[in-house]
């Protein structure tokens, strides 16, 4: 948000709800009770405060997006892991290593040499 927008927001805030009491008290104390100087300082302090809040909010959004990307990577890793587990379990349940070795032995005994050497 631009400075102009922030100042406009503070002016609108003052007309609708009044000042933030603690911040107004700070400005009043720093200006020695001068009302015009208090109002000017309050405007600057409140704009600065809103700008800082905006920066903090933007940082929170950036952190949230980074966290979401990290969770996406974790989910991908979990999916690949589950797929690998399913392949291994399938191989064990269907006894694929035995089926492959039996097929290899059967081919070797029929021809007299391993299939790779033919």
Secondary structure, 3 states (H helix, E strand, C coil): CCHHHHHHHHHHHHHHCCCCHHHHHHHHHHCCCCHHHHHHHHHHHHHHHHHHHHHHHHHHHHHHHHHHHHHHHHHHHHHHHHHHHHHHHHHHHCCHHHHHHHHHHHHHHHHCCCHHHC
